Amino acid sequence: MSNYSEIAKQGLWYNNPGLVQLLGLCPLLAVTATITNALGLGIATLVVLVGSNILVSLVRNYVPKEIRIPVFVMIIAALVTCVQLLVNAYAYGLYLSLGIFLPLIVTNCVIIGRAEAFASRNNVLRSTFDGLMMGLGFTIVLVILGAGREILGQGTLFAGADLLLGDWASALTVHVWQVDTPFLIAMLPPGAFIGMGLLIALKNIIDSSIKARQPKPQVESIARARITKVG
Amino acid sequence: MAFKIASSPHINTRSLTSGVMFRVVLCLIPGIGAQTYFFGFGTLVQLALAISVALTAEALVMVLRKRPVMSTLSDNSALVTASLLAIAIPPLAPWWMIVIGVLFAIVIVKHLYGGLGHNVFNPAMAAYVLLLVSFPVQMTSWVAPQSLAINPADLNSSLQVIFSHSATMTSEYFQLGYDAVAMATPLDTIKTDLSMGLTATESLHKAIFSGSVGVGWFWVNICYLLGGLCLLKMKVIRWQISTAIIVSILICSGFGFLISPDTHVSPLVHIFSGGTMLAAFFIATDPVSAATSPRGRLIFGAMIGVLIYVIRTFGGYPDAVAFAVLLANMCAPFIDHYIRPRTYGHRSGNAL
């Protein structure tokens, strides 16, 4: 079981696709202007990631090593098409606001990366769990970044949540403050880069403080014997 | 009897960072004076606000970084950054803009990169671009020159406008009964007029130009030029960057003016309007983010000059000093890499 907790730790923190591997930066930076968009794309990526990990893990013993990458890409592309059609059918508003980034999930390096690095070497159960944890880690980063940018840029949280979750969710929208002049840079790509940098810095601070609190292994100090010749 | 023993080349200079930075601020004073005379007390209020925020932010970051506070505060570099930003933004911009700008300049642009001497970009200009991109309306409505305003703003009303809660200064001004206070800068006016089909000559007949390059702007630029010459005299800056900027703007705009005087304004307008002189002597010459070798400085300055002209003439923004300086900052390490001075005893071919 400790094996699974290790997978969870890797996906959510130590090897987080957004903060540590820095994979999938294009959607990470492009669609995180609001929480709703971030959450929508995060869930879509999560679904594709879990699905592709399962499928790749299932076929891993039948695919010749030489052509594994094209096969993985075909699997991922099929899954992305499914997800795209589903979002188009059930959350059309979100489909419009995510735009090209929904089909572009197929090029997200997190997915092919996990297929290659994990799912093609592990059994189905472990691969599923890994996909879930990596996807969650990615989604959490997206949502935090989206929340920060939305608060700074629009002064709201969950604006347009009804696009994702249905009409009842429009009650979720929180007006944190009233902005007369939106802080435009937070909504623009440079704001995403700066926000991302600050999040990575925060993670590094937390990591180093964890490290500092751990007891240091005692290093045997080597005493230097000094020999002074007298006389 | 003690002999002073020093290694060659036996030149003692007492120029510390704090002294250099302080002289930069001193040489800004004539320009600040002219700006206050023509555009009201807003500039002084912004300066006071910017300097206090900058020193506080710098002290705070130093405490967080566990570095000595006083020695860093007394190197006056935060003072220069704050002053440059305060005179670059519109004098009656709301108070939170300068606060955001200075915090960004000091904390993110300067100290996140490692503090003075390690910043890739000019902090004041990076903050200016942040403000321009974030708040385009406030950043492009400059105050009318005092002589054109019907009721010139005095200190009290400047304070009132800067610290008001209203979103835009124009609406506040209408409440206060001031009129014709917010207006575009001369460069902005030319840009708008040209896009509306007027010729440059027609545009220059408007009241804001009063026959020359713009009320107030000419003298403000002359004062910055004087301050800059003082800096040169005191050997705080070298001549290469400033000269290269001014010459390249002259060449580019002269060329455009010769080809099509109706759609291009004269070189004089380009030189003495907007932030040209401030950029040439005070901003681009920042020793940290500029190129370092003499030839490299010439290239660096020429690049800024050409970029200023190109963005002013063909770009979306009326003035381009900040963008030009930042773009050139990015190239500075590259320039330095390829333009290395010849080492003594080596042939220039071996230098690379």
Interface residues (C-beta under 8 A of the other chain):
Chain A: D180 T181 F183 L184 I185 A186 L188 P190 I194 A201
Chain B: I108 L112 L130 V133 S134 F135 P136 V137 Q138 S166 A167 T168
